Amino acid sequence: MKFRSSVFASFILLFEVIGVALFLRGFFPVPVKSSFSSKSKLSDLPAEPLSGSTPNSTRIPHPLFKRVVIMLVDALREDFVFGPNGHKFMPYTRHVVERSSSHSFVAKARPPTVTMPRIKALTTGTIPGFIDVVINLNSPALLEDNLIWQAKTAGKRIVFYGDDTWVRLFPKHFMEYDGTTSFFVSDYTEVDNNVTRHLDSTLKRDDWDIMILHYLGLDHIGHISGPHSSLIQPKLLEMDDILKKIHSALISKETEESLPYLLVLSGDHGMSETGSHGGSSEPEVNTPLVLISPAFKRKAGMEKPGVVEQVDLTPTLALGLGLPISQNSVGHVIPGVFEETSLRDQLRFLHLNGHQLSCLLKDSMPNYEKEVGFEQFRVAEKAHGNWMKLYMEGNTSEVLANMGKKVLKQYLDALDAMSSALSKQLGKYDMYSMIAGMVFVFQLLLVLLLAMPEALSGAATVDLPVLSTLLSLPFYLLCLLFASIHVLVCTSAESTCYFCSLSWGLVFAAIALSSAVFCILISMATRRLPLGQKIHGKSPLRSSGSEWSLSELDMLLLAGTVGHTLSLGASSFVEEEHQTWYFLLSTLCLVVFQDVCRKYFREQSGSGDDEEEHILPCKDHHPYAPNKADINSEKWLALATPPFTLACCRLLRSFNQTGIQWAHLPDFGHWLNSSEHGVVLSLLAAFCLILIYLLVQRRCSWVSKVALALGLLGVYSYRAAVGNVSFPWQHSGRTMSKGTVEARFVYVFVLGILFTGTKDLLRSQIITADAKLKSRGLWEIYSGLVLLVSLLFRAHNLPVLCGCLLIQTLMAQFIWKKLHYDAAQTTIMHYWFGQAFFYLQGNSNNIATIDISVGFIGLESYIEAPAVFLTALNTYAGPLLWACHLVCYLSSERDRSPVAVGHGCYCLALLRSVPAAAYIVLVTVLRYHLFIWSVFSPKLLYESVHLLLTAGVCLFFNTMEQSHSSVPGHDG
């Protein structure tokens, strides 16, 4: 059965998306959980250790605190409090840290450093995985054992004001609450005022035990303008005043008879140098943790804060409130909080925490008895029993005190070791789903590779033995074999696998599909592998005859693509992947320059070579015979294009520092965004918008030209409204707005241009069968996309968009067509440029570089669908613009469009499938290494989204090929 190359590639990509989805379902682990009861209970607490025949005491320690106030400031970095600017940013807090009864710590948050996983970590004591980044967009109710549930069950009255993620995680847990939307990052004033307005009345009341406040304004400022914005200090002073108000109110209600209060100040995560979060850099994971209570010793001066894990707060608060520790908590108590209690209570607190961790260790590790921490805990527990025997006998000697301190240290060492071991055991991987997904993806990749000679031949078709495979005996034998393996795994597995939970209909369909692909793979391999077989049709890699030959460009494209895939095996190469693409792009420019020199200075070509049609469509496009001046002009422009591209890419690199190691260094973007350089940014933005119009408008109809001009004017007006740029008549002290009206003004023209382009495209397919009209429709859709990206890009990134369009225009006009590069070579170059521009935008393989503020341009409130779409479009603008330009370029080659489109689609599928498959193997091999969570997991998500986007582009390719084949004069 024969398929066109584009149809074949589209189906392969869609099936690969299914395989990757199955792999991801197994890769993102189920968190480590205890197998006892669903929730901890006071009745389940172990008795105090006691040696001898005396009955064990079931004494439960009394609560240490009557009231607890937790003030969580989103994106509060530790240097905002403990750094050199702490006295200026938060003076009262700094005074409390230095002179009052308090404990100060740097609490380390584990990646991913986004809000919902951090809230889960603070309340359950567990370490969430990267899958929670996706769940963060729509947080479901938290069902596992947690501090909030324990407090409510114990009769504690809880009030909450702030981020509505808490309300979604803990429905019906709060006596009183008021949630604010966390995703509408344009608002950094009202979002905090809606929390503070409840404080005065609530602090005067006595009908609550726990108050939780979650302030979002600081995080929103970071997303908008970064950690060095002029808005940061006023917001931190506001938070400092609120802390002072709460502290004063708690002091005024303090009585000698009652238990003391506890005031907790912390951040859920930090803030990167670009103002975002989600990664594992020091500014993102280091947050301040300040515990204030009269139960603590008064300090005499500033002490260096200790370092704790963020999850250590969970058992500390639980024991301080007299509650059981959450069963799945991997944290250990902060010993300084209990240092003023009796030695017996201190040992009891540590014993309870150790018992909980040892039970969790038994459930999560088969060889738990060999763990150092478990052995230390058993030794400490036995020594604790001996100490208790002497204590119960009334021994008050100094020996007892020294023995108790020794037991205390043994407990602390054991807790630290067990907590560390559990933290490394992030979860239990679903290996069956991972292996099934990996095998399926690799089957498809091998089919894709074996189909290369046919897919890239002159006919651009692939002959797949589908019917013969489905009727063959090996197919049915493989179905039986895979079904037997499935039954064996699902009946013998100790833990539930996702693949085993599917219905038998879906499982059988998956088994049949995998068996069919395997049989097709064997059949194709028997046809392709004989060395003497000749390759028919034109090779995508330039060949002068029937033999397979590689030019310098072919070798570079092949070596670069394979080398990049191999480089993904090292975490440092993943973190600094942009350097790989910058190097490959620079080398590509040099090789292309060599080809240009060879064409114009070494080859003796006839005049007919210079009489080819220009590929860029314009209104008066027609063949003409150029004169000598035109030929010379074209020659020098072609010679200048590779060096210009090289210089342009080098200049654009200076606009955004990216990666991990050097992301904190200043760049040209920071310089432009500083207040004293506002005029320069305004002039640069205006120039870029004019250049964008000139580069794009000539491919559009006059209606789209007018809409594009007005839309770009609206883009500048939006940036002026939000304060990034200014008009000449605007004064410096103007008030800023959200720019909602201006952004919606641009959206109207974007939709208008897209509608015009879609209308022309449909007319060319259904009514007139006009290839020129189809080409214009494609370029108009592309122009609408460029206008939308212009709105989403920050003002300092507009030169990056300009450079992208300028390089596309020059390469299409003077390189790809004039040097007779075929579809495969052109596709690979588009792919390389798209990958490089992904990083030139300022992106990296770090979740923190995702700019979520663009998801709310033109919105008055949080609406999930458009916010996710706009954020994804802004993030992947570079690869998407180059992929769309490839569609338009190949479709405009009227003499060989069907074959070119088929070749381009196949090459895109191959370029995306190879690194995706290689990466799946990589993370499977390294799945037990902790560092992959902060480095490889975000990259795996990026690769998955890239694969999905490529599938969409290939489907569009296929549509174009089908429509083109219907145009008279093309036999495809």
Secondary structure, 3 states (H helix, E strand, C coil): CEEEHHHHHHHHHHHHHHHHHHHHHHHCCEECCCCCCCCCCHHHCCCCCCCCCCCCCCCCCCCCCCEEEEEEECCCCCHHHHCCCHHHHCHHHHHHHHHCEEEEEEEECCCCCCHHHHHHHHHHCCCCCCHHHHHHHHCCCCCCCCHHHHHHHCCCCEEEEEECHHHHHCCCCCCEEEEECCCCCCCCCHHHHHHHCCHHHHHHCCCCCEEEEEECHHHHHHHHHCCCCCCHHHHHHHHHHHHHHHHHHHHHCCCCCCCCEEEEEECCCCCCCCCCCCCCCHHHHEEEEEEECCCCCECCCCCCCEEEEHHHHHHHHHHHCCCCCCCCCCCCCCHHHHCCCCHHHHHHHHHHHHHHHHHHHHHHCCCHHHCHHHHHHHHHHHHHHHHHHHHHCCCCCHHHHHHHHHHHHHHHHHHHHHHHHHHHCCEECCHHHHHHHHHHHHHHHHHHHHCHHHHCCCCCEEECCHHHHHCCHHHHHHHHHHHHHHHHHHHHCCCCCHHHHCCHHHHHHHHHHHHHHHHHHHHHHHHHCCCCCCCCCCCCCCCCCCCCCCCHHHHHHHHHHHHHHHHCCCHHHHHCHHHHHHHHHHHHHHHHHHHHHHHHHHCCCCHHHHHCCCCCCCCCCCCCCCCHHHHHHHHHHHHHHHHHHHHHHHHHHCCCCCCCCCCCCCCHHHHHHCHHHHHHHHHHHHHHHHHHHHHHHCCCCHHHHHHHHHHHHHHHHHHHHCCCCCCCCCCCCCCCCCCHHHHHHHHHHHHHHHHHHHHHHHHHHHCCCCHHHHHHHHHHHHHHHHHHHHHHCCHHHHHHHHHHHHHHHHHHHHHHCCCCCCHHHHHHHHHHHHHHHHHHCCCCCCHHHCCHHHHHCCCCCCCHHHHHHHHHHHHCHHHHHHHHHHHHHHHHCCCCHHHHHHHHHHHHHHHHHHHHHHHHHHHHHCCCCCCHHHHHHHHHHHHHHHHHHHHHHHHHHHHHHHHHHCCCCCCC
